[in-house]
Amino acid sequence: MNEDESSSLLVTIFDINSVWWSKHDHGAKEEESFLHCLESLMIFINSHLLMKHSNKLGFIVCNGDSSIFVYPDREGGLKDLASVRDGKYEEFIRLNDNIVDEVKRIYNEALEGHAIGESNKATKLSGALSQAHCYIHRLMKESTAVDKLSARILVVKASSDVAPQYMPIMNCIFAAQKNNIVIDGCVLGDDSGYLQQAADITGGNYLKVTSIAGLLQYLLWVFLPDPHTRKSLVLPSAVQIDYRGACFCHRQLVDIGFVCSVCLSIYCKFIPRCMTCQTLFKLPDLPMGSKPKKKKKQ
């Protein structure tokens, strides 16, 4: 299959957790604010669509309440890129306006809920990855042998990892590996062990952005090229990956633990019965001390 004949689908997941952004935006410069990050993402996804006429796009936002598919909307996606108005593609104008307005609306609603004292919730990243998988699977079934579709997911993550999402996120990572879906990780806050593992397992790129003011340059340099083109580029070297697993009992990362031999569930302490598959664990009897040997009669 010629690379020029294939279509590239990019699903972008944007973490708009209002708790993290409200803390970061407080006293931050304009070029490091939430709106600047959103504008950089819009330029990035427009660049992806301009790379090839057949390229496709999906845009998902997630916060502590839910994960929402912003684009394509119910009316569909890009239909005709040939119509030009005042030097701009009309469909690009509609694309940008719809995504920006919807993201701002969702973010402001979450920000108001945070202001009135709602509880601090973890970002629903696992739900966003599941939605991305469903959308990619549908488009792959609709693609033909002539127009083969290659898919990848870019996660722009701001908030920190939470242990309770370890299992669903890892399931999404292994599903992506099985379906040849590349997962890229662009982290704005603390390092994400989940995205490090996702990029390493699926063959994607992982990058922690040191300055949000230069986010657009990082996106165009590291994440805009497709996986085939990246082989010819000099990209940032891989960081040391944290492959620690989270225990199923307390959802905490552990270095050494107990693993069920049936379902491979991890526990930080020994328990007599597996909480996942209900298997009973049996330990060999510990030696209470060696018995004295009897003297042979002569």
Secondary structure, DSSP 8 states (H G I E B T S, - for coil): --GGG-EEEEEEEEE--HHHHHHHHTT--GGGSHHHHHHHHHHHHHHHHHH-TT-EEEEEEE-SS-EEEEESBTTBS---S--EETTEEHHHHHHHHHHHHHHHHHHHHHHHHHHTT-------HHHHHHHHHHHHHHHHHH--SSS-EEEEEEEEE-S---GGGHHHHHHHHHHHHHTT-EEEEEESSS--HHHHHHHHHHT--EEE-S-GGGHHHHIIIIISS-HHHHTTS-----------EE-TTT--EESS-EE-TTT--EESS--SB-TTT--B------------------
